[in-house]
């Protein structure tokens, strides 16, 4: 099967423009990614992710590209904008909706929602999802993820409702200590008046959102919006008939899930598998 390079969207973000310009100049020079990586003395896999707008380059790459292609600072200027975009372009609109929402309703099948992850679990989850990323790249993604959580602690935070599949609690990510700290953090976050956490137990059986994640955003003056996410992709849904179906699915999940009180009891019970003793009740 002939390799088909990933479609790029240079008008979507500076990150996408940076990657598109690499591809344009590389193809104009009739260079493969492997050959360009050899010329630049740069990791081919990292260069491929940068070209696909999935990763940011290190600070030294723009100057190397300008020197290689004779572009007189073009890559340096684009990079000055791109480095201020911590999220890939395909996620930016979802992050914008999240930051504007007054109500966030989310169901996840795995892993823990980004808004609830501890720094340790976030790092482990991101390393799993980006196995070839360098340490600096992972740390930048962790910081960006944790920065999103500040919205939950602002003076007027959004009303948040999280439904977690039981598998989220039981699938080990990062080992016993990381999971124990994550579940304790979950209990503390669930004690906040604007946050409700429910667990969807295995005994609830099958349901329409099995295997994926669903988020509903309520934004003042806007119609309800939905975001469907799989392991490798996500899609914002605005067509109101399709959104209504997600609304119905979420309401069904809420009815199938344990009550917030019973959910906390399950989280504490699962913590016994990850920690030597149960935390004091908050």
Residue pairs with C-beta under 8 A, 6 or more apart in sequence:
5 23
6 52
8 16
8 19
8 20
8 23
8 51
8 52
8 53
9 16
9 20
9 53
9 89
10 16
10 17
10 20
10 21
11 17
12 89
12 92
13 53
13 82
13 85
13 89
13 92
14 78
14 81
14 82
14 84
14 85
15 53
15 56
15 82
15 85
15 88
15 89
16 53
16 89
17 78
17 82
18 50
18 53
18 57
18 75
18 78
18 79
18 82
19 50
19 51
19 52
19 53
20 53
21 74
21 75
21 78
22 36
22 47
22 50
22 51
22 65
22 75
23 51
25 65
25 69
25 71
26 32
26 33
26 36
26 51
29 69
31 39
33 44
33 47
33 48
33 51
34 44
36 42
36 47
36 68
37 43
37 44
37 47
39 68
40 47
40 61
40 64
40 65
40 68
42 61
42 64
43 134
45 132
46 55
46 57
46 132
46 133
46 134
46 137
49 55
49 132
49 133
50 56
50 57
50 61
53 88
53 89
53 90
54 88
55 130
55 133
55 137
56 82
56 83
56 85
56 137
56 140
57 79
58 134
58 136
61 75
61 79
62 75
62 76
62 78
62 79
63 75
63 76
65 71
65 75
66 72
66 73
66 74
66 75
66 76
69 75
85 92
86 140
86 141
86 143
86 144
86 147
87 95
87 144
90 233
90 234
91 234
93 236
94 215
94 227
94 234
94 236
95 148
97 217
97 219
97 225
97 227
97 236
98 104
98 115
98 148
98 151
98 215
98 217
99 148
99 151
100 217
100 219
101 158
101 217
101 218
101 219
102 158
102 159
102 218
102 219
102 220
103 158
103 159
103 160
103 161
103 216
103 217
103 218
104 115
104 158
104 159
104 160
104 161
104 215
104 216
104 217
104 218
105 160
105 161
105 215
105 216
105 218
105 250
106 113
106 115
106 160
106 161
106 162
106 163
106 213
106 214
106 215
106 216
107 162
107 163
107 164
107 165
107 200
107 209
107 213
107 214
107 215
107 250
107 253
108 162
108 163
108 164
108 165
108 168
108 213
109 165
109 167
109 168
109 209
109 210
109 211
109 212
109 213
110 165
110 167
110 168
110 171
111 117
111 121
111 125
111 168
111 171
111 173
112 121
112 125
112 164
112 168
112 173
112 182
112 186
113 162
113 164
114 122
114 145
114 148
114 149
115 148
115 149
115 151
115 152
115 160
115 162
116 149
116 162
116 185
116 186
116 189
117 125
117 145
117 146
117 182
118 178
118 181
118 182
118 185
119 142
119 146
120 174
120 177
120 178
120 181
120 182
121 173
121 174
121 178
121 179
121 181
121 182
122 142
122 145
122 146
123 138
123 139
123 142
123 174
124 173
124 174
124 178
125 173
125 174
126 133
126 138
126 141
126 142
126 145
127 133
127 138
128 173
130 137
130 138
130 141
133 141
151 157
151 158
152 158
152 160
152 189
152 192
152 194
152 195
157 194
158 194
159 194
160 194
160 195
160 196
161 195
161 196
161 198
161 254
162 195
162 196
162 197
162 198
163 198
163 199
163 200
163 250
163 253
163 254
163 257
164 197
164 198
164 199
164 200
164 263
165 199
165 200
166 199
166 200
166 201
166 202
166 266
167 202
169 183
169 199
169 266
169 267
169 270
170 270
170 273
172 179
173 179
173 182
176 274
176 275
177 274
179 274
180 271
180 274
180 275
183 267
183 270
183 271
183 274
183 275
184 271
184 275
184 279
186 197
186 267
187 264
187 267
187 268
187 279
187 282
188 282
189 195
189 197
190 196
190 197
190 260
190 263
190 264
190 267
191 282
196 260
197 260
197 263
197 264
197 267
198 254
198 257
198 258
198 259
198 260
198 263
199 257
199 258
199 262
199 263
199 266
199 267
200 207
200 253
200 256
200 257
200 258
201 257
201 258
201 266
204 256
204 257
205 256
207 249
207 252
207 253
207 256
208 249
208 252
209 249
209 250
209 253
211 230
212 228
212 229
212 230
213 228
213 229
213 230
214 226
214 227
214 228
214 229
214 246
214 249
214 250
215 226
215 227
215 229
216 224
216 225
216 226
216 227
216 243
216 246
216 247
216 250
217 224
217 225
217 226
217 227
218 224
219 225
223 238
223 240
223 243
224 240
224 243
224 247
225 236
225 237
225 238
225 243
226 236
226 237
226 242
226 243
226 246
226 247
227 234
227 235
227 236
227 237
228 234
228 235
228 237
228 246
229 235
237 243
237 246
257 263
258 266
268 278
268 279
271 278
271 279
272 278
